[in-house]
């Protein structure tokens, strides 16, 4: 199959951008997607364009024998998670995919998963590239945010609360279930299946994040583990923190499968959660909790920004993590 035939058959989702009237209301919009050398956006003066790109390599970032629709979903979800971390609304994305061969069945399933994720996150595919080689997926996502609503990593201040969304540690724990899961999910218990779903289909709190900047000081998404990612905020904000292990949000499924002690280790340094870690002034606590209820997002205070270093404690006593966070080139 020729490259342009492949794109037309599997990746041209034929969005009707002419019916998008958002630009008439002074909102960012897509003018033109697939079909020209470049996609075209309208970005009004009061908005900023943010972008994120991720490369996913077969058997490094995803299992090559995982269902193609799940590979596609997660490839897009991890990029949308980066947009959420900035408080940005998804605008569009591009896909560059390297394929070892043209398998029409694999491409059909991958395309269905990608389109489903595109609709779920309300972000259209507007271009990209295809080539031959080891299976590699690169997605670049674009989002927009009002200039006064941008969440950055360098805005935390001493005294701020530290919050996380969702439940932590499930995805990392699910890696130990991969052999059973890939052999057929019928072999998994209900709790194990819940963990596997967290790994295969992360759910970044996008709509919640676009409203969060009214109250939050800064934020990022949790991809490498809470301690490592919180460390990025502290380094760029030149602060320290007290992190309270007893407040980490742990799901019943995680505790059932691995026990409370290991659950805490996974929550601290597991990674692949694609939830948010953010800081906010203490006077905004009720507003943040109400926002979470409105968008059905679990929100939990897990510590406070301080001077000095990052201190991890359990009920006031020093707590020693036994897992290391994810680092590329050091695994």
HUJOJO-V872779 format. One record per pair of residues at least 12 apart in sequence whose C-alpha atoms are under 8 Angstrom apart, sorted by the first residue. I is the first residue (numbers start at 1). J is the second residue. D is the distance in whole Angstrom. If there is no record, write none. Layout:
I/J/D  I/J/D
//
This chain:
1/102/7  3/130/7  3/131/8  7/130/8  10/107/7  10/108/7  10/111/6  11/111/6  11/125/8  12/34/7  12/125/8  13/115/7  13/125/7  15/124/7  17/30/6  17/31/6  17/32/7  18/31/7  23/42/7  26/44/6  27/43/7  27/44/7  28/41/7  28/42/5  28/43/5  28/44/6  28/47/8  28/91/8  28/144/7  29/41/6  29/42/5  29/43/7  29/91/7  30/42/6  30/91/7  30/92/7  32/126/8  33/125/7  33/126/4  33/127/6  34/125/8  34/126/5  34/127/5  35/127/8  38/127/7  39/126/6  39/127/7  46/146/6  46/147/6  47/144/6  47/145/6  47/146/4  47/147/5  48/144/6  48/145/5  48/146/6  48/147/6  49/142/7  49/143/6  49/144/5  49/145/7  50/83/7  50/88/7  50/142/6  50/143/5  50/144/6  50/145/8  51/83/7  51/140/7  51/141/6  51/142/4  51/143/6  52/79/6  52/82/6  52/83/7  52/140/6  52/141/5  52/142/7  53/79/7  53/138/7  53/139/6  53/140/4  53/141/6  54/78/8  54/79/7  54/138/6  54/139/6  54/140/7  55/136/7  55/137/6  55/138/4  55/139/7  56/75/7  56/136/6  56/137/5  56/138/6  57/135/7  57/136/5  57/137/7  58/134/8  58/135/6  58/136/6  65/182/8  66/182/7  67/109/8  68/106/6  68/107/8  68/109/6  68/110/5  68/113/7  69/109/5  69/110/4  69/111/7  69/112/6  69/113/4  69/114/7  70/110/8  70/113/6  70/200/6  70/201/7  71/110/7  71/113/8  71/200/8  72/110/6  72/111/7  72/113/5  72/114/5  72/117/8  73/113/6  73/114/6  73/116/8  73/117/5  73/201/7  74/200/7  74/201/6  74/202/7  75/137/7  75/138/8  75/139/7  76/114/7  76/117/7  76/118/8  76/139/7  77/117/7  77/201/8  77/202/7  77/203/7  77/204/7  78/202/8  78/204/8  78/274/7  79/139/7  79/140/7  79/141/6  80/121/8  80/141/7  80/204/7  80/206/7  81/204/5  81/205/8  81/206/7  81/221/6  81/274/6  81/275/7  82/220/7  82/221/6  83/141/8  83/142/8  83/143/6  83/206/8  84/204/7  84/205/7  84/206/5  84/207/8  84/209/5  84/210/7  84/221/8  84/276/8  85/151/7  85/209/7  85/219/6  85/220/4  85/221/5  85/276/6  86/150/6  86/151/5  86/152/6  86/209/8  86/219/7  86/220/7  87/145/7  87/149/7  87/150/6  87/151/6  87/206/8  87/209/5  87/210/5  87/211/7  87/212/7  87/213/6  88/143/5  88/144/5  88/145/5  88/150/7  88/209/7  88/210/6  89/143/5  89/144/5  89/145/6  89/206/7  89/207/8  89/210/6  90/121/7  90/122/7  90/123/6  90/141/8  90/142/6  90/143/4  90/144/7  91/122/8  91/123/6  91/124/7  91/141/8  91/142/5  91/143/5  91/144/7  92/123/5  92/124/5  92/125/6  92/126/6  92/141/6  92/142/5  92/143/7  93/123/7  93/124/6  93/125/5  93/126/6  93/127/7  93/139/7  93/140/5  93/141/4  93/142/6  94/125/6  94/126/6  94/127/5  94/128/5  94/139/6  94/140/5  94/141/7  95/125/7  95/127/6  95/128/5  95/129/6  95/137/7  95/138/6  95/139/5  95/140/7  96/128/5  96/129/4  96/130/6  96/137/6  96/138/5  96/139/6  97/129/6  97/130/5  97/131/7  97/135/7  97/136/6  97/137/5  97/138/6  98/130/6  98/131/5  98/132/5  98/133/5  98/134/6  98/135/5  98/136/5  98/137/6  99/130/8  99/131/6  99/132/5  99/133/5  99/134/6  99/135/5  99/136/7  100/132/5  100/133/5  100/134/5  100/135/6  101/132/7  101/133/8  121/206/8  145/210/8  149/213/5  149/214/7  150/213/7  151/213/6  151/216/7  151/217/7  151/218/5  151/219/6  151/220/8  152/217/8  152/218/5  152/219/6  152/220/8  153/218/5  153/219/6  153/220/7  153/232/7  153/233/5  153/234/8  153/236/6  153/237/7  154/218/7  154/233/6  154/234/8  154/235/8  154/236/5  154/237/4  154/238/8  155/217/6  155/218/5  155/237/6  156/217/6  156/218/6  156/233/7  156/234/7  156/237/6  156/239/7  156/279/6  156/280/8  156/305/7  157/237/7  157/239/7  157/305/7  157/306/8  158/239/7  158/240/8  158/304/8  158/305/5  158/306/5  158/307/6  159/281/7  159/282/8  159/304/6  159/305/5  159/306/6  160/279/6  160/280/5  160/281/5  160/282/6  160/304/6  160/305/5  161/279/5  161/280/5  161/281/6  161/282/6  161/301/7  161/302/8  161/303/6  161/304/5  161/305/6  162/277/7  162/278/6  162/279/5  162/280/7  162/301/6  162/302/6  162/303/5  162/304/5  162/305/7  163/276/8  163/277/6  163/278/5  163/279/6  163/280/8  163/299/7  163/300/5  163/301/4  163/302/6  163/303/7  164/275/7  164/276/5  164/277/4  164/278/6  164/299/6  164/300/5  164/301/7  164/302/7  165/205/8  165/275/6  165/276/5  165/277/7  165/297/7  165/298/5  165/299/5  165/300/6  166/249/7  166/275/6  166/276/8  166/297/6  166/298/5  166/299/6  167/249/5  167/250/5  167/251/6  167/273/8  167/275/8  167/298/8  168/248/7  168/249/6  168/250/6  168/251/8  168/266/7  168/267/5  168/268/8  168/270/8  168/273/6  168/275/8  169/250/7  169/254/7  169/263/7  169/264/8  169/265/8  169/266/4  169/267/4  169/268/7  169/269/8  169/270/5  169/271/7  169/273/7  170/195/5  170/196/8  170/198/6  170/199/7  170/251/8  170/254/6  170/266/7  170/267/8  170/273/7  171/195/6  171/196/7  171/198/5  171/199/4  171/200/8  171/270/7  171/271/7  171/272/6  171/273/6  172/199/7  172/266/6  172/270/5  172/271/6  172/272/6  172/273/8  173/195/7  173/254/8  173/258/8  173/266/7  173/270/7  174/192/7  174/195/5  174/196/5  174/198/8  174/199/6  175/196/8  175/199/8  177/192/7  177/196/7  178/196/8  181/193/8  181/196/7  191/252/8  191/253/5  191/254/7  191/256/7  191/257/7  192/253/7  192/254/8  192/257/7  194/253/7  195/253/7  195/254/7  198/273/8  199/272/7  199/273/7  202/273/7  202/274/6  203/274/7  203/275/8  204/274/6  204/275/6  204/276/8  205/275/7  205/276/8  205/297/7  207/295/7  208/291/7  208/292/7  208/295/6  208/297/7  211/291/8  212/288/7  212/291/8  215/280/6  215/281/8  215/284/6  215/287/8  215/288/7  216/278/7  216/279/6  216/280/4  216/281/7  217/278/7  217/279/5  217/280/5  217/281/8  218/233/8  218/278/6  218/279/6  218/280/7  219/233/7  219/276/7  219/277/6  219/278/4  219/279/6  220/233/8  220/276/6  220/277/6  220/278/7  221/274/6  221/275/5  221/276/4  221/277/6  222/271/6  222/272/7  222/273/6  222/274/5  222/275/5  222/276/6  222/277/7  223/271/5  223/272/5  223/273/6  223/274/5  223/275/8  224/269/7  224/270/7  224/271/4  224/272/6  224/325/6  224/326/5  224/327/7  225/267/7  225/268/6  225/269/4  225/270/5  225/271/4  225/272/7  225/273/8  225/325/5  225/326/7  226/267/7  226/268/5  226/269/6  226/270/8  226/271/7  226/277/8  227/268/6  227/269/6  227/325/7  228/269/7  228/325/6  230/277/7  231/310/8  239/305/7  239/306/6  239/307/5  239/308/6  239/309/7  240/305/6  240/306/5  240/307/5  240/308/5  240/309/4  240/310/5  240/311/8  241/303/7  241/304/6  241/305/4  241/306/5  241/307/7  241/308/7  241/309/6  241/310/5  241/311/6  242/303/5  242/304/5  242/305/7  242/306/7  242/310/6  242/311/5  242/312/6  242/313/7  243/302/6  243/303/4  243/304/7  243/310/7  243/311/6  243/312/5  243/313/6  244/302/5  244/303/5  244/312/6  244/313/5  244/314/6  244/315/7  244/316/8  245/264/7  245/302/7  245/312/7  245/313/6  245/314/5  245/315/8  245/319/8  246/314/6  246/315/7  247/300/7  247/301/7  247/302/5  248/264/7  248/267/7  248/300/7  248/302/6  249/267/8  249/300/7  250/263/7  250/264/8  250/267/7  265/321/6  265/322/7  265/323/6  266/323/7  268/321/7  269/321/8  269/323/6  269/324/6  269/325/5  269/326/8  270/323/8  270/325/6  270/326/7  271/325/7  271/326/7  279/305/8
//
